[in-house]
Amino acid sequence: ITVNEISAKLYMSRTQLTYLFGKYTGIGINEHINTLRVRHANNLLLQDRSITEVAMESGFKSIRTFNHVYKKHTGMTPTEYIESFENNKEK
């Protein structure tokens, strides 16, 4: 999902949507969308899928962007997330 898709569904401009979303939530709409994408990616990463596949299915256009956003939101890379889950599962 993109800001343009949301604004079209709500019959408002992208600028207006971005302004109102920030005003009423205190965060940017793109940041919120990325948070949702990372949550979705977390579920997919644990389903034995490639990181590239997870990135594309989560709405990211490149692996580089996915890795950057993922690390910003979780503090670790997707590979580190998978490894930490596997280490916790073994305990």
Distance bins in CASP14 RR format, pairs under 12 A and 6 or more apart:
PFRMAT RR
TARGET T0000
AUTHOR 0000-0000-0000
RMODE 2
METHOD distances of the structure
MODEL  1
1 7 0 0 0 0 0 1 0 0 0 0 0
1 8 0 0 0 0 0 1 0 0 0 0 0
1 9 0 0 0 0 1 0 0 0 0 0 0
1 29 0 0 0 0 0 1 0 0 0 0 0
1 30 0 0 0 0 0 1 0 0 0 0 0
1 32 0 0 0 0 0 1 0 0 0 0 0
1 33 1 0 0 1 0 0 0 0 0 0 0
1 34 0 0 0 0 0 1 0 0 0 0 0
1 36 1 0 0 1 0 0 0 0 0 0 0
1 37 0 0 0 0 1 0 0 0 0 0 0
1 40 0 0 0 0 0 1 0 0 0 0 0
1 58 0 0 0 0 0 1 0 0 0 0 0
1 59 0 0 0 0 1 0 0 0 0 0 0
2 8 0 0 0 0 1 0 0 0 0 0 0
2 9 0 0 0 0 0 1 0 0 0 0 0
2 14 0 0 0 0 1 0 0 0 0 0 0
2 17 0 0 0 0 0 1 0 0 0 0 0
2 18 0 0 0 0 0 1 0 0 0 0 0
2 29 0 0 0 0 1 0 0 0 0 0 0
2 30 0 0 0 0 1 0 0 0 0 0 0
2 33 1 0 0 1 0 0 0 0 0 0 0
2 34 0 0 0 0 0 1 0 0 0 0 0
2 36 0 0 0 0 0 1 0 0 0 0 0
2 37 0 0 0 0 0 1 0 0 0 0 0
2 59 0 0 0 0 1 0 0 0 0 0 0
2 60 0 0 0 0 0 1 0 0 0 0 0
2 61 0 0 0 0 0 1 0 0 0 0 0
3 9 0 0 0 0 0 1 0 0 0 0 0
3 10 0 0 0 0 0 1 0 0 0 0 0
3 12 0 0 0 0 0 1 0 0 0 0 0
3 13 0 0 0 0 0 1 0 0 0 0 0
3 14 1 0 1 0 0 0 0 0 0 0 0
3 15 0 0 0 0 1 0 0 0 0 0 0
3 16 0 0 0 0 0 1 0 0 0 0 0
3 17 1 0 0 1 0 0 0 0 0 0 0
3 18 1 0 0 1 0 0 0 0 0 0 0
3 19 0 0 0 0 0 1 0 0 0 0 0
3 20 0 0 0 0 0 1 0 0 0 0 0
3 21 0 0 0 0 1 0 0 0 0 0 0
3 22 0 0 0 0 0 1 0 0 0 0 0
3 28 0 0 0 0 1 0 0 0 0 0 0
3 29 1 0 1 0 0 0 0 0 0 0 0
3 30 1 0 0 1 0 0 0 0 0 0 0
3 31 0 0 0 0 0 1 0 0 0 0 0
3 32 0 0 0 0 1 0 0 0 0 0 0
3 33 1 0 0 1 0 0 0 0 0 0 0
3 34 0 0 0 0 0 1 0 0 0 0 0
4 10 0 0 0 0 0 1 0 0 0 0 0
4 12 0 0 0 0 0 1 0 0 0 0 0
4 13 0 0 0 0 1 0 0 0 0 0 0
4 14 1 0 1 0 0 0 0 0 0 0 0
4 15 0 0 0 0 0 1 0 0 0 0 0
4 17 0 0 0 0 1 0 0 0 0 0 0
4 18 0 0 0 0 0 1 0 0 0 0 0
4 29 0 0 0 0 0 1 0 0 0 0 0
4 30 0 0 0 0 0 1 0 0 0 0 0
4 33 0 0 0 0 0 1 0 0 0 0 0
5 14 0 0 0 0 0 1 0 0 0 0 0
5 17 0 0 0 0 0 1 0 0 0 0 0
5 29 0 0 0 0 0 1 0 0 0 0 0
5 33 0 0 0 0 0 1 0 0 0 0 0
5 59 0 0 0 0 0 1 0 0 0 0 0
6 12 0 0 0 0 1 0 0 0 0 0 0
6 13 0 0 0 0 0 1 0 0 0 0 0
6 14 0 0 0 0 1 0 0 0 0 0 0
6 16 0 0 0 0 0 1 0 0 0 0 0
6 17 1 0 0 1 0 0 0 0 0 0 0
6 18 0 0 0 0 1 0 0 0 0 0 0
6 20 0 0 0 0 0 1 0 0 0 0 0
6 21 0 0 0 0 1 0 0 0 0 0 0
6 29 1 0 0 1 0 0 0 0 0 0 0
6 30 0 0 0 0 0 1 0 0 0 0 0
6 32 0 0 0 0 0 1 0 0 0 0 0
6 33 0 0 0 0 1 0 0 0 0 0 0
6 36 0 0 0 0 0 1 0 0 0 0 0
7 13 1 0 0 1 0 0 0 0 0 0 0
7 14 1 0 1 0 0 0 0 0 0 0 0
7 15 0 0 0 0 1 0 0 0 0 0 0
7 16 1 0 0 1 0 0 0 0 0 0 0
7 17 1 0 1 0 0 0 0 0 0 0 0
7 18 0 0 0 0 1 0 0 0 0 0 0
7 19 0 0 0 0 0 1 0 0 0 0 0
7 20 0 0 0 0 0 1 0 0 0 0 0
7 21 0 0 0 0 1 0 0 0 0 0 0
7 29 0 0 0 0 1 0 0 0 0 0 0
8 14 0 0 0 0 1 0 0 0 0 0 0
8 17 0 0 0 0 1 0 0 0 0 0 0
9 17 0 0 0 0 1 0 0 0 0 0 0
10 16 0 0 0 0 1 0 0 0 0 0 0
10 17 1 0 0 1 0 0 0 0 0 0 0
10 18 0 0 0 0 0 1 0 0 0 0 0
10 20 0 0 0 0 1 0 0 0 0 0 0
10 21 0 0 0 0 0 1 0 0 0 0 0
10 29 0 0 0 0 0 1 0 0 0 0 0
11 17 0 0 0 0 0 1 0 0 0 0 0
12 18 0 0 0 0 1 0 0 0 0 0 0
12 19 0 0 0 0 1 0 0 0 0 0 0
12 20 1 0 0 1 0 0 0 0 0 0 0
12 21 0 0 0 0 0 1 0 0 0 0 0
12 29 0 0 0 0 0 1 0 0 0 0 0
13 19 0 0 0 0 1 0 0 0 0 0 0
13 20 0 0 0 0 0 1 0 0 0 0 0
14 20 0 0 0 0 0 1 0 0 0 0 0
14 21 0 0 0 0 0 1 0 0 0 0 0
14 29 0 0 0 0 1 0 0 0 0 0 0
14 30 0 0 0 0 0 1 0 0 0 0 0
15 21 0 0 0 0 0 1 0 0 0 0 0
15 22 0 0 0 0 0 1 0 0 0 0 0
15 29 0 0 0 0 0 1 0 0 0 0 0
16 22 0 0 0 0 0 1 0 0 0 0 0
16 23 0 0 0 0 0 1 0 0 0 0 0
16 29 0 0 0 0 0 1 0 0 0 0 0
17 23 0 0 0 0 0 1 0 0 0 0 0
17 24 0 0 0 0 0 1 0 0 0 0 0
17 25 0 0 0 0 0 1 0 0 0 0 0
17 28 0 0 0 0 0 1 0 0 0 0 0
17 29 1 0 0 1 0 0 0 0 0 0 0
17 30 0 0 0 0 0 1 0 0 0 0 0
17 32 0 0 0 0 0 1 0 0 0 0 0
17 33 0 0 0 0 0 1 0 0 0 0 0
18 24 0 0 0 0 0 1 0 0 0 0 0
18 25 0 0 0 0 0 1 0 0 0 0 0
18 26 0 0 0 0 0 1 0 0 0 0 0
18 27 0 0 0 0 0 1 0 0 0 0 0
18 28 1 0 0 1 0 0 0 0 0 0 0
18 29 1 0 1 0 0 0 0 0 0 0 0
18 30 0 0 0 0 1 0 0 0 0 0 0
18 31 0 0 0 0 0 1 0 0 0 0 0
18 32 0 0 0 0 0 1 0 0 0 0 0
18 33 0 0 0 0 0 1 0 0 0 0 0
19 25 0 0 0 0 0 1 0 0 0 0 0
19 26 0 0 0 0 0 1 0 0 0 0 0
19 28 0 0 0 0 1 0 0 0 0 0 0
19 29 0 0 0 0 1 0 0 0 0 0 0
20 26 0 0 0 0 0 1 0 0 0 0 0
20 28 0 0 0 0 0 1 0 0 0 0 0
20 29 0 0 0 0 1 0 0 0 0 0 0
21 27 1 0 0 1 0 0 0 0 0 0 0
21 28 1 0 0 1 0 0 0 0 0 0 0
21 29 1 0 1 0 0 0 0 0 0 0 0
21 30 0 0 0 0 1 0 0 0 0 0 0
21 31 0 0 0 0 1 0 0 0 0 0 0
21 32 1 0 0 1 0 0 0 0 0 0 0
21 33 0 0 0 0 1 0 0 0 0 0 0
22 28 1 0 1 0 0 0 0 0 0 0 0
22 29 1 0 0 1 0 0 0 0 0 0 0
22 30 0 0 0 0 0 1 0 0 0 0 0
22 31 0 0 0 0 1 0 0 0 0 0 0
22 32 0 0 0 0 1 0 0 0 0 0 0
23 29 0 0 0 0 0 1 0 0 0 0 0
24 32 0 0 0 0 0 1 0 0 0 0 0
25 31 0 0 0 0 1 0 0 0 0 0 0
25 32 1 0 0 1 0 0 0 0 0 0 0
25 33 0 0 0 0 0 1 0 0 0 0 0
25 35 0 0 0 0 0 1 0 0 0 0 0
26 32 0 0 0 0 1 0 0 0 0 0 0
27 33 0 0 0 0 0 1 0 0 0 0 0
27 34 0 0 0 0 0 1 0 0 0 0 0
27 35 0 0 0 0 1 0 0 0 0 0 0
27 36 0 0 0 0 0 1 0 0 0 0 0
28 34 0 0 0 0 1 0 0 0 0 0 0
28 35 0 0 0 0 0 1 0 0 0 0 0
29 35 0 0 0 0 0 1 0 0 0 0 0
29 36 0 0 0 0 0 1 0 0 0 0 0
30 36 0 0 0 0 0 1 0 0 0 0 0
30 37 0 0 0 0 0 1 0 0 0 0 0
30 65 0 0 0 0 0 1 0 0 0 0 0
30 69 0 0 0 0 1 0 0 0 0 0 0
31 37 0 0 0 0 0 1 0 0 0 0 0
31 38 0 0 0 0 0 1 0 0 0 0 0
31 69 0 0 0 0 1 0 0 0 0 0 0
31 72 0 0 0 0 1 0 0 0 0 0 0
31 73 0 0 0 0 1 0 0 0 0 0 0
32 38 0 0 0 0 0 1 0 0 0 0 0
32 39 0 0 0 0 0 1 0 0 0 0 0
32 73 0 0 0 0 0 1 0 0 0 0 0
33 39 0 0 0 0 0 1 0 0 0 0 0
33 40 0 0 0 0 0 1 0 0 0 0 0
33 58 0 0 0 0 0 1 0 0 0 0 0
33 59 0 0 0 0 1 0 0 0 0 0 0
33 60 0 0 0 0 0 1 0 0 0 0 0
33 69 0 0 0 0 0 1 0 0 0 0 0
33 73 0 0 0 0 0 1 0 0 0 0 0
34 40 0 0 0 0 0 1 0 0 0 0 0
34 41 0 0 0 0 0 1 0 0 0 0 0
34 58 0 0 0 0 1 0 0 0 0 0 0
34 59 0 0 0 0 1 0 0 0 0 0 0
34 60 0 0 0 0 1 0 0 0 0 0 0
34 65 0 0 0 0 1 0 0 0 0 0 0
34 66 0 0 0 0 1 0 0 0 0 0 0
34 68 0 0 0 0 0 1 0 0 0 0 0
34 69 1 0 1 0 0 0 0 0 0 0 0
34 70 0 0 0 0 1 0 0 0 0 0 0
34 71 0 0 0 0 0 1 0 0 0 0 0
34 72 0 0 0 0 1 0 0 0 0 0 0
34 73 1 0 0 1 0 0 0 0 0 0 0
34 74 0 0 0 0 0 1 0 0 0 0 0
35 41 0 0 0 0 0 1 0 0 0 0 0
35 42 0 0 0 0 0 1 0 0 0 0 0
35 58 0 0 0 0 0 1 0 0 0 0 0
35 69 0 0 0 0 1 0 0 0 0 0 0
35 70 0 0 0 0 0 1 0 0 0 0 0
35 72 0 0 0 0 0 1 0 0 0 0 0
35 73 1 0 0 1 0 0 0 0 0 0 0
35 74 0 0 0 0 0 1 0 0 0 0 0
36 42 0 0 0 0 0 1 0 0 0 0 0
36 43 0 0 0 0 0 1 0 0 0 0 0
36 58 0 0 0 0 1 0 0 0 0 0 0
36 59 0 0 0 0 1 0 0 0 0 0 0
36 60 0 0 0 0 0 1 0 0 0 0 0
36 69 0 0 0 0 0 1 0 0 0 0 0
36 73 0 0 0 0 0 1 0 0 0 0 0
37 43 0 0 0 0 0 1 0 0 0 0 0
37 44 0 0 0 0 0 1 0 0 0 0 0
37 54 0 0 0 0 0 1 0 0 0 0 0
37 55 0 0 0 0 1 0 0 0 0 0 0
37 56 0 0 0 0 0 1 0 0 0 0 0
37 57 0 0 0 0 1 0 0 0 0 0 0
37 58 1 0 1 0 0 0 0 0 0 0 0
37 59 1 0 1 0 0 0 0 0 0 0 0
37 60 1 0 0 1 0 0 0 0 0 0 0
37 61 0 0 0 0 0 1 0 0 0 0 0
37 65 0 0 0 0 0 1 0 0 0 0 0
37 66 0 0 0 0 1 0 0 0 0 0 0
37 69 1 0 0 1 0 0 0 0 0 0 0
37 70 0 0 0 0 1 0 0 0 0 0 0
37 72 0 0 0 0 0 1 0 0 0 0 0
37 73 0 0 0 0 1 0 0 0 0 0 0
37 74 0 0 0 0 0 1 0 0 0 0 0
38 44 0 0 0 0 0 1 0 0 0 0 0
38 45 0 0 0 0 0 1 0 0 0 0 0
38 54 0 0 0 0 0 1 0 0 0 0 0
38 55 0 0 0 0 0 1 0 0 0 0 0
38 58 1 0 0 1 0 0 0 0 0 0 0
38 59 0 0 0 0 0 1 0 0 0 0 0
38 60 0 0 0 0 1 0 0 0 0 0 0
38 65 0 0 0 0 0 1 0 0 0 0 0
38 66 0 0 0 0 1 0 0 0 0 0 0
38 67 0 0 0 0 0 1 0 0 0 0 0
38 68 0 0 0 0 0 1 0 0 0 0 0
38 69 1 0 0 1 0 0 0 0 0 0 0
38 70 1 0 1 0 0 0 0 0 0 0 0
38 71 0 0 0 0 1 0 0 0 0 0 0
38 72 0 0 0 0 1 0 0 0 0 0 0
38 73 1 0 1 0 0 0 0 0 0 0 0
38 74 1 0 0 1 0 0 0 0 0 0 0
38 75 0 0 0 0 0 1 0 0 0 0 0
38 76 0 0 0 0 0 1 0 0 0 0 0
38 78 0 0 0 0 1 0 0 0 0 0 0
38 81 0 0 0 0 1 0 0 0 0 0 0
39 45 0 0 0 0 0 1 0 0 0 0 0
39 58 0 0 0 0 1 0 0 0 0 0 0
39 69 0 0 0 0 0 1 0 0 0 0 0
39 70 0 0 0 0 0 1 0 0 0 0 0
39 73 0 0 0 0 1 0 0 0 0 0 0
39 74 0 0 0 0 1 0 0 0 0 0 0
39 81 0 0 0 0 0 1 0 0 0 0 0
40 46 0 0 0 0 0 1 0 0 0 0 0
40 47 0 0 0 0 0 1 0 0 0 0 0
40 49 0 0 0 0 0 1 0 0 0 0 0
40 54 0 0 0 0 1 0 0 0 0 0 0
40 55 0 0 0 0 0 1 0 0 0 0 0
40 56 0 0 0 0 0 1 0 0 0 0 0
40 57 1 0 0 1 0 0 0 0 0 0 0
40 58 1 0 1 0 0 0 0 0 0 0 0
40 59 0 0 0 0 1 0 0 0 0 0 0
40 60 0 0 0 0 0 1 0 0 0 0 0
40 66 0 0 0 0 0 1 0 0 0 0 0
40 70 0 0 0 0 0 1 0 0 0 0 0
40 73 0 0 0 0 0 1 0 0 0 0 0
41 47 0 0 0 0 0 1 0 0 0 0 0
41 49 0 0 0 0 1 0 0 0 0 0 0
41 51 0 0 0 0 1 0 0 0 0 0 0
41 52 0 0 0 0 0 1 0 0 0 0 0
41 53 0 0 0 0 0 1 0 0 0 0 0
41 54 1 0 1 0 0 0 0 0 0 0 0
41 55 1 0 0 1 0 0 0 0 0 0 0
41 56 0 0 0 0 0 1 0 0 0 0 0
41 57 0 0 0 0 1 0 0 0 0 0 0
41 58 1 0 1 0 0 0 0 0 0 0 0
41 59 0 0 0 0 1 0 0 0 0 0 0
41 60 0 0 0 0 1 0 0 0 0 0 0
41 63 0 0 0 0 0 1 0 0 0 0 0
41 65 0 0 0 0 0 1 0 0 0 0 0
41 66 1 0 0 1 0 0 0 0 0 0 0
41 67 0 0 0 0 0 1 0 0 0 0 0
41 69 0 0 0 0 1 0 0 0 0 0 0
41 70 1 0 0 1 0 0 0 0 0 0 0
41 71 0 0 0 0 0 1 0 0 0 0 0
41 73 0 0 0 0 1 0 0 0 0 0 0
41 74 0 0 0 0 1 0 0 0 0 0 0
41 77 0 0 0 0 0 1 0 0 0 0 0
41 78 1 0 0 1 0 0 0 0 0 0 0
41 81 0 0 0 0 1 0 0 0 0 0 0
41 82 0 0 0 0 0 1 0 0 0 0 0
42 49 0 0 0 0 0 1 0 0 0 0 0
42 54 0 0 0 0 1 0 0 0 0 0 0
42 58 0 0 0 0 1 0 0 0 0 0 0
42 70 0 0 0 0 1 0 0 0 0 0 0
42 73 0 0 0 0 1 0 0 0 0 0 0
42 74 1 0 0 1 0 0 0 0 0 0 0
42 76 0 0 0 0 0 1 0 0 0 0 0
42 78 0 0 0 0 1 0 0 0 0 0 0
42 81 1 0 0 1 0 0 0 0 0 0 0
42 82 0 0 0 0 1 0 0 0 0 0 0
42 84 0 0 0 0 0 1 0 0 0 0 0
42 85 0 0 0 0 1 0 0 0 0 0 0
43 49 0 0 0 0 0 1 0 0 0 0 0
43 54 0 0 0 0 1 0 0 0 0 0 0
43 57 0 0 0 0 0 1 0 0 0 0 0
43 58 0 0 0 0 1 0 0 0 0 0 0
43 81 0 0 0 0 0 1 0 0 0 0 0
43 85 0 0 0 0 0 1 0 0 0 0 0
44 50 0 0 0 0 1 0 0 0 0 0 0
44 51 0 0 0 0 1 0 0 0 0 0 0
44 52 0 0 0 0 0 1 0 0 0 0 0
44 53 1 0 0 1 0 0 0 0 0 0 0
44 54 1 0 1 0 0 0 0 0 0 0 0
44 55 0 0 0 0 1 0 0 0 0 0 0
44 56 0 0 0 0 0 1 0 0 0 0 0
44 57 1 0 1 0 0 0 0 0 0 0 0
44 58 1 0 0 1 0 0 0 0 0 0 0
44 59 0 0 0 0 0 1 0 0 0 0 0
44 60 0 0 0 0 0 1 0 0 0 0 0
44 66 0 0 0 0 0 1 0 0 0 0 0
44 70 0 0 0 0 0 1 0 0 0 0 0
44 78 0 0 0 0 1 0 0 0 0 0 0
44 81 0 0 0 0 0 1 0 0 0 0 0
44 82 0 0 0 0 0 1 0 0 0 0 0
45 51 1 0 0 1 0 0 0 0 0 0 0
45 52 0 0 0 0 0 1 0 0 0 0 0
45 53 0 0 0 0 1 0 0 0 0 0 0
45 54 1 0 1 0 0 0 0 0 0 0 0
45 55 0 0 0 0 1 0 0 0 0 0 0
45 57 0 0 0 0 0 1 0 0 0 0 0
45 58 0 0 0 0 1 0 0 0 0 0 0
45 66 0 0 0 0 0 1 0 0 0 0 0
45 70 0 0 0 0 1 0 0 0 0 0 0
45 74 0 0 0 0 0 1 0 0 0 0 0
45 76 0 0 0 0 0 1 0 0 0 0 0
45 77 0 0 0 0 0 1 0 0 0 0 0
45 78 1 0 1 0 0 0 0 0 0 0 0
45 79 0 0 0 0 1 0 0 0 0 0 0
45 80 0 0 0 0 0 1 0 0 0 0 0
45 81 1 0 1 0 0 0 0 0 0 0 0
45 82 1 0 1 0 0 0 0 0 0 0 0
45 83 0 0 0 0 0 1 0 0 0 0 0
45 84 0 0 0 0 0 1 0 0 0 0 0
45 85 1 0 0 1 0 0 0 0 0 0 0
45 86 0 0 0 0 0 1 0 0 0 0 0
46 54 0 0 0 0 1 0 0 0 0 0 0
46 78 0 0 0 0 0 1 0 0 0 0 0
46 81 0 0 0 0 1 0 0 0 0 0 0
46 82 1 0 0 1 0 0 0 0 0 0 0
46 83 0 0 0 0 0 1 0 0 0 0 0
46 84 0 0 0 0 0 1 0 0 0 0 0
46 85 1 0 0 1 0 0 0 0 0 0 0
46 86 0 0 0 0 1 0 0 0 0 0 0
46 88 0 0 0 0 0 1 0 0 0 0 0
46 89 0 0 0 0 1 0 0 0 0 0 0
47 53 0 0 0 0 1 0 0 0 0 0 0
47 54 0 0 0 0 1 0 0 0 0 0 0
47 57 0 0 0 0 0 1 0 0 0 0 0
47 82 0 0 0 0 0 1 0 0 0 0 0
47 85 0 0 0 0 0 1 0 0 0 0 0
48 54 0 0 0 0 0 1 0 0 0 0 0
48 82 0 0 0 0 1 0 0 0 0 0 0
48 85 0 0 0 0 0 1 0 0 0 0 0
48 86 0 0 0 0 0 1 0 0 0 0 0
49 55 0 0 0 0 1 0 0 0 0 0 0
49 56 0 0 0 0 0 1 0 0 0 0 0
49 57 1 0 0 1 0 0 0 0 0 0 0
49 58 0 0 0 0 0 1 0 0 0 0 0
49 78 0 0 0 0 0 1 0 0 0 0 0
49 82 0 0 0 0 0 1 0 0 0 0 0
50 56 0 0 0 0 1 0 0 0 0 0 0
50 57 0 0 0 0 0 1 0 0 0 0 0
50 63 0 0 0 0 0 1 0 0 0 0 0
50 66 0 0 0 0 0 1 0 0 0 0 0
50 78 0 0 0 0 0 1 0 0 0 0 0
50 79 0 0 0 0 0 1 0 0 0 0 0
50 82 0 0 0 0 0 1 0 0 0 0 0
51 57 0 0 0 0 0 1 0 0 0 0 0
51 58 0 0 0 0 0 1 0 0 0 0 0
51 60 0 0 0 0 0 1 0 0 0 0 0
51 62 0 0 0 0 0 1 0 0 0 0 0
51 63 1 0 0 1 0 0 0 0 0 0 0
51 64 0 0 0 0 0 1 0 0 0 0 0
51 66 1 0 0 1 0 0 0 0 0 0 0
51 67 0 0 0 0 1 0 0 0 0 0 0
51 70 0 0 0 0 1 0 0 0 0 0 0
51 77 0 0 0 0 1 0 0 0 0 0 0
51 78 1 0 1 0 0 0 0 0 0 0 0
51 79 1 0 0 1 0 0 0 0 0 0 0
51 80 0 0 0 0 0 1 0 0 0 0 0
51 81 0 0 0 0 1 0 0 0 0 0 0
51 82 0 0 0 0 1 0 0 0 0 0 0
52 58 0 0 0 0 0 1 0 0 0 0 0
52 60 0 0 0 0 1 0 0 0 0 0 0
52 61 0 0 0 0 0 1 0 0 0 0 0
52 62 0 0 0 0 1 0 0 0 0 0 0
52 63 1 0 1 0 0 0 0 0 0 0 0
52 64 0 0 0 0 0 1 0 0 0 0 0
52 66 0 0 0 0 1 0 0 0 0 0 0
52 67 0 0 0 0 0 1 0 0 0 0 0
52 78 0 0 0 0 0 1 0 0 0 0 0
53 59 0 0 0 0 0 1 0 0 0 0 0
53 60 0 0 0 0 0 1 0 0 0 0 0
53 63 0 0 0 0 0 1 0 0 0 0 0
53 66 0 0 0 0 0 1 0 0 0 0 0
53 78 0 0 0 0 0 1 0 0 0 0 0
54 60 0 0 0 0 1 0 0 0 0 0 0
54 63 0 0 0 0 1 0 0 0 0 0 0
54 66 1 0 0 1 0 0 0 0 0 0 0
54 67 0 0 0 0 0 1 0 0 0 0 0
54 70 0 0 0 0 1 0 0 0 0 0 0
54 78 1 0 0 1 0 0 0 0 0 0 0
54 79 0 0 0 0 0 1 0 0 0 0 0
54 81 0 0 0 0 0 1 0 0 0 0 0
54 82 0 0 0 0 1 0 0 0 0 0 0
55 61 0 0 0 0 1 0 0 0 0 0 0
55 62 1 0 0 1 0 0 0 0 0 0 0
55 63 1 0 1 0 0 0 0 0 0 0 0
55 64 0 0 0 0 1 0 0 0 0 0 0
55 65 1 0 0 1 0 0 0 0 0 0 0
55 66 1 1 0 0 0 0 0 0 0 0 0
55 67 1 0 0 1 0 0 0 0 0 0 0
55 68 0 0 0 0 0 1 0 0 0 0 0
55 69 0 0 0 0 1 0 0 0 0 0 0
55 70 0 0 0 0 1 0 0 0 0 0 0
55 77 0 0 0 0 0 1 0 0 0 0 0
55 78 0 0 0 0 1 0 0 0 0 0 0
56 62 0 0 0 0 1 0 0 0 0 0 0
56 63 0 0 0 0 1 0 0 0 0 0 0
56 65 0 0 0 0 0 1 0 0 0 0 0
56 66 0 0 0 0 1 0 0 0 0 0 0
57 66 0 0 0 0 0 1 0 0 0 0 0
58 65 0 0 0 0 0 1 0 0 0 0 0
58 66 1 0 0 1 0 0 0 0 0 0 0
58 67 0 0 0 0 0 1 0 0 0 0 0
58 69 0 0 0 0 1 0 0 0 0 0 0
58 70 0 0 0 0 1 0 0 0 0 0 0
58 73 0 0 0 0 0 1 0 0 0 0 0
58 78 0 0 0 0 0 1 0 0 0 0 0
59 65 0 0 0 0 1 0 0 0 0 0 0
59 66 0 0 0 0 1 0 0 0 0 0 0
59 69 0 0 0 0 0 1 0 0 0 0 0
59 70 0 0 0 0 0 1 0 0 0 0 0
60 66 1 1 0 0 0 0 0 0 0 0 0
60 67 0 0 0 0 1 0 0 0 0 0 0
60 68 0 0 0 0 1 0 0 0 0 0 0
60 69 1 0 0 1 0 0 0 0 0 0 0
60 70 0 0 0 0 1 0 0 0 0 0 0
60 73 0 0 0 0 0 1 0 0 0 0 0
60 78 0 0 0 0 0 1 0 0 0 0 0
61 68 0 0 0 0 0 1 0 0 0 0 0
61 69 0 0 0 0 0 1 0 0 0 0 0
62 68 0 0 0 0 1 0 0 0 0 0 0
62 69 0 0 0 0 0 1 0 0 0 0 0
63 69 0 0 0 0 0 1 0 0 0 0 0
63 70 0 0 0 0 0 1 0 0 0 0 0
63 77 0 0 0 0 0 1 0 0 0 0 0
63 78 0 0 0 0 1 0 0 0 0 0 0
63 79 0 0 0 0 0 1 0 0 0 0 0
64 70 0 0 0 0 0 1 0 0 0 0 0
64 71 0 0 0 0 0 1 0 0 0 0 0
64 77 0 0 0 0 0 1 0 0 0 0 0
65 71 0 0 0 0 0 1 0 0 0 0 0
65 72 0 0 0 0 0 1 0 0 0 0 0
66 72 0 0 0 0 0 1 0 0 0 0 0
66 73 0 0 0 0 0 1 0 0 0 0 0
66 74 0 0 0 0 0 1 0 0 0 0 0
66 77 0 0 0 0 1 0 0 0 0 0 0
66 78 1 0 0 1 0 0 0 0 0 0 0
66 79 0 0 0 0 0 1 0 0 0 0 0
67 73 0 0 0 0 0 1 0 0 0 0 0
67 74 0 0 0 0 0 1 0 0 0 0 0
67 75 0 0 0 0 0 1 0 0 0 0 0
67 76 0 0 0 0 0 1 0 0 0 0 0
67 77 1 0 0 1 0 0 0 0 0 0 0
67 78 1 0 0 1 0 0 0 0 0 0 0
67 79 0 0 0 0 1 0 0 0 0 0 0
67 80 0 0 0 0 0 1 0 0 0 0 0
67 81 0 0 0 0 0 1 0 0 0 0 0
68 74 0 0 0 0 0 1 0 0 0 0 0
68 75 0 0 0 0 0 1 0 0 0 0 0
68 77 0 0 0 0 1 0 0 0 0 0 0
68 78 0 0 0 0 0 1 0 0 0 0 0
69 75 0 0 0 0 0 1 0 0 0 0 0
69 77 0 0 0 0 0 1 0 0 0 0 0
69 78 0 0 0 0 0 1 0 0 0 0 0
70 76 1 0 0 1 0 0 0 0 0 0 0
70 77 1 0 0 1 0 0 0 0 0 0 0
70 78 1 0 1 0 0 0 0 0 0 0 0
70 79 0 0 0 0 1 0 0 0 0 0 0
70 80 0 0 0 0 1 0 0 0 0 0 0
70 81 1 0 0 1 0 0 0 0 0 0 0
70 82 0 0 0 0 0 1 0 0 0 0 0
71 77 1 0 1 0 0 0 0 0 0 0 0
71 78 0 0 0 0 1 0 0 0 0 0 0
71 79 0 0 0 0 0 1 0 0 0 0 0
71 80 0 0 0 0 1 0 0 0 0 0 0
71 81 0 0 0 0 1 0 0 0 0 0 0
73 81 0 0 0 0 0 1 0 0 0 0 0
74 80 0 0 0 0 1 0 0 0 0 0 0
74 81 1 0 0 1 0 0 0 0 0 0 0
74 82 0 0 0 0 0 1 0 0 0 0 0
74 84 0 0 0 0 1 0 0 0 0 0 0
74 85 0 0 0 0 0 1 0 0 0 0 0
75 81 0 0 0 0 1 0 0 0 0 0 0
75 84 0 0 0 0 0 1 0 0 0 0 0
76 82 0 0 0 0 1 0 0 0 0 0 0
76 83 0 0 0 0 1 0 0 0 0 0 0
76 84 1 0 0 1 0 0 0 0 0 0 0
76 85 0 0 0 0 0 1 0 0 0 0 0
77 83 0 0 0 0 1 0 0 0 0 0 0
77 84 0 0 0 0 0 1 0 0 0 0 0
78 84 0 0 0 0 0 1 0 0 0 0 0
78 85 0 0 0 0 0 1 0 0 0 0 0
79 85 0 0 0 0 0 1 0 0 0 0 0
79 86 0 0 0 0 0 1 0 0 0 0 0
80 86 0 0 0 0 0 1 0 0 0 0 0
80 87 0 0 0 0 0 1 0 0 0 0 0
81 87 0 0 0 0 0 1 0 0 0 0 0
81 88 0 0 0 0 0 1 0 0 0 0 0
82 88 0 0 0 0 0 1 0 0 0 0 0
82 89 0 0 0 0 0 1 0 0 0 0 0
83 89 0 0 0 0 0 1 0 0 0 0 0
83 90 0 0 0 0 0 1 0 0 0 0 0
84 90 0 0 0 0 0 1 0 0 0 0 0
84 91 0 0 0 0 0 1 0 0 0 0 0
85 91 0 0 0 0 0 1 0 0 0 0 0
END
